[in-house]
Amino acid sequence: MIARNKSGVLKDIATVFAEHNANIVMIHLEACEGQCDETYEELYVEFEGEIIEDHLITSLQNLPGVSEVIIHRSFGDIYGKRVIIIGGGAQVAQVALGAVNEADRHNIRGERISVDTIPLVGEKTLTQAVDAVARLPRASMLVLAGSLMGGDVSKAVDRVKASGIPVIALNMAGTVVDHADLVVTDPIQAGVFAVMHVSSIAVFDLYRVQGRKF
Amino acid sequence: MIARNKSGVLKDIATVFAEHNANIVMIHLEACEGQCDETYEELYVEFEGEIIEDHLITSLQNLPGVSEVIIHRSFGDIYGKRVIIIGGGAQVAQVALGAVNEADRHNIRGERISVDTIPLVGEKTLTQAVDAVARLPRASMLVLAGSLMGGDVSKAVDRVKASGIPVIALNMAGTVVDHADLVVTDPIQAGVFAVMHVSSIAVFDLYRVQGRKF
């Protein structure tokens, strides 16, 4: 939607979705660049529920704060499940190499698996980034790629696992290897394992080899 | 927030934010796994505006559909700007190699740059993924990594550029190279250029070499 940038407009939009029994699962608001007036912003909404699409769109278009409504496919349809790789640059890049090449083999057969990475340093920074994985949309797997991780990072690994996201760690110094679901020495294999597990085509199930080191 | 999974609850939450003059910029709703009751979900909300945090939290906690409110740092603070790489697996992996290593050098000095990838094949699939970059939160750069891209993909490149996101293409067959801001032959250099441009520390500005081929 192109909608007016005012704090009450979202309330009106949420009310319309509620009236049509549509459950909003994601909203993202971003300032327009070049394409629309300064007082308007782009609002991206993902919803679920059995709705009559034409009625919903008409109701949204009739709101005073909304100037345009366009239907797109969801991020889930387009970018699919996300494998998240966090750690040191050299190792993150190698895990990504394995993961991207394996994702290519699955996506070519119609799946959608993304490989998202951030190279970071420091226990506090890493802990923040690991914890935030549990809140990331469509995150399906975390790979920790480094040479030394422990302390608060290990506690964050436990929290990510408790949120239902499995964790693979490279074989490294520190306590993180005792908290991960799987420990893998070769970074390329770690990336391949990660994608194989989240794929709905592949036969690999990480939990069948849980606790093992490769 | 841990909130009840009902379509009207979001309306109540949006109303509270509006009453406190807080502008919601992102919402993400996800089913709880393991941590809470089936009838509740995790709701992640990013907001901006000058608010009294304690008052806002108290008002949210008083809503009948909300059972818990926790303050986290935003995805922007933790994962920062995103470089998006789309294309064929072999080349996406090489661009990622350059981008992740360059991001490492910036993030180690306190920046936050993520490198997010998806390997895909086919004009329609690629066009969808390229177009969706304009709607992705925090997307700051798109790199197209392949050997042949044109047709509708080139039109999508124009739309992404119009949304304010610059586009780098590998030197390849097809018309996409005529639409990208920059054409780069070496995939590792393409990844490095991409991160250098989005970095606020680096001196490189893609628009100063716009239209060139390296």
Contacts between the chains, C-beta under 8 A, distances in Angstrom:
chain1	res1	chain2	res2	distance
A	5	B	23	7.3
A	6	B	23	7.9
A	7	B	17	6.7
A	7	B	18	4.6
A	7	B	21	5.9
A	7	B	22	6.5
A	7	B	23	4.8
A	7	B	24	7.7
A	7	B	49	7.0
A	8	B	18	4.7
A	10	B	14	4.9
A	10	B	17	7.5
A	10	B	18	7.1
A	10	B	24	5.3
A	11	B	11	6.6
A	11	B	14	4.3
A	11	B	15	5.0
A	11	B	17	8.0
A	11	B	18	4.8
A	14	B	10	4.9
A	14	B	11	4.3
A	14	B	14	4.5
A	15	B	11	5.0
A	17	B	7	6.7
A	17	B	10	7.5
A	17	B	11	7.9
A	18	B	7	4.6
A	18	B	8	4.7
A	18	B	10	7.1
A	18	B	11	4.8
A	21	B	7	5.9
A	22	B	7	6.5
A	23	B	5	7.3
A	23	B	6	7.9
A	23	B	7	4.8
A	23	B	29	7.7
A	24	B	7	7.7
A	24	B	10	5.3
A	24	B	27	7.0
A	24	B	29	6.7
A	25	B	28	7.6
A	25	B	29	4.7
A	25	B	30	7.7
A	26	B	27	6.5
A	26	B	28	5.1
A	26	B	29	6.7
A	27	B	24	7.0
A	27	B	26	6.5
A	27	B	27	4.0
A	27	B	28	7.9
A	28	B	25	7.6
A	28	B	26	5.2
A	28	B	27	7.9
A	28	B	135	7.2
A	28	B	137	5.1
A	29	B	23	7.7
A	29	B	24	6.7
A	29	B	25	4.7
A	29	B	26	6.7
A	30	B	25	7.8
A	30	B	135	7.8
A	30	B	137	7.2
A	33	B	163	6.0
A	33	B	164	3.1
A	34	B	162	5.8
A	34	B	163	7.2
A	34	B	164	6.0
A	35	B	162	6.2
A	35	B	163	6.5
A	42	B	135	7.3
A	44	B	135	5.0
A	49	B	7	7.0
A	72	B	131	7.9
A	72	B	132	7.2
A	72	B	135	6.9
A	73	B	128	6.5
A	73	B	132	7.7
A	75	B	132	6.7
A	75	B	135	7.8
A	75	B	136	7.5
A	78	B	128	5.4
A	78	B	129	5.6
A	78	B	132	4.8
A	79	B	118	5.7
A	79	B	129	7.0
A	79	B	132	7.0
A	80	B	118	7.6
A	88	B	104	7.0
A	89	B	100	5.6
A	89	B	101	4.9
A	89	B	103	7.0
A	89	B	104	2.6
A	89	B	105	7.4
A	90	B	101	7.0
A	90	B	104	7.6
A	92	B	100	5.1
A	92	B	104	7.5
A	93	B	96	6.6
A	93	B	97	4.7
A	93	B	100	4.2
A	93	B	101	5.7
A	96	B	93	6.6
A	96	B	96	4.7
A	96	B	97	7.3
A	96	B	100	6.2
A	96	B	115	7.6
A	96	B	117	7.0
A	97	B	93	4.7
A	97	B	96	7.3
A	97	B	97	6.5
A	100	B	89	5.6
A	100	B	92	5.1
A	100	B	93	4.2
A	100	B	96	6.2
A	100	B	117	5.6
A	100	B	119	5.5
A	101	B	89	5.0
A	101	B	90	7.0
A	101	B	93	5.7
A	101	B	119	7.7
A	103	B	89	7.0
A	103	B	118	7.2
A	103	B	119	5.3
A	104	B	88	7.0
A	104	B	89	2.6
A	104	B	90	7.6
A	104	B	92	7.5
A	104	B	119	3.7
A	104	B	121	8.0
A	105	B	89	7.4
A	107	B	118	7.2
A	107	B	119	5.6
A	107	B	120	5.6
A	107	B	121	7.1
A	108	B	121	5.2
A	112	B	118	7.3
A	113	B	118	7.5
A	114	B	116	6.6
A	114	B	117	6.7
A	114	B	118	4.4
A	115	B	96	7.6
A	115	B	116	7.6
A	115	B	117	4.9
A	115	B	118	7.2
A	115	B	119	7.9
A	116	B	114	6.6
A	116	B	115	7.6
A	116	B	116	4.1
A	116	B	117	7.1
A	117	B	96	7.0
A	117	B	100	5.6
A	117	B	114	6.6
A	117	B	115	4.9
A	117	B	116	7.1
A	117	B	117	7.6
A	118	B	79	5.7
A	118	B	80	7.6
A	118	B	103	7.2
A	118	B	107	7.2
A	118	B	112	7.3
A	118	B	113	7.5
A	118	B	114	4.4
A	118	B	115	7.2
A	119	B	100	5.5
A	119	B	101	7.7
A	119	B	103	5.3
A	119	B	104	3.7
A	119	B	107	5.5
A	119	B	115	8.0
A	120	B	107	5.6
A	121	B	104	8.0
A	121	B	107	7.0
A	121	B	108	5.2
A	128	B	73	6.5
A	128	B	78	5.3
A	129	B	78	5.6
A	129	B	79	7.0
A	131	B	72	7.8
A	132	B	72	7.2
A	132	B	73	7.8
A	132	B	75	6.7
A	132	B	78	4.8
A	132	B	79	7.0
A	135	B	28	7.2
A	135	B	30	7.8
A	135	B	42	7.2
A	135	B	44	5.0
A	135	B	72	6.9
A	135	B	75	7.8
A	136	B	75	7.4
A	137	B	28	5.1
A	137	B	30	7.2
A	162	B	34	5.7
A	162	B	35	6.3
A	163	B	33	5.9
A	163	B	34	7.0
A	163	B	35	6.5
A	164	B	33	3.1
A	164	B	34	6.0
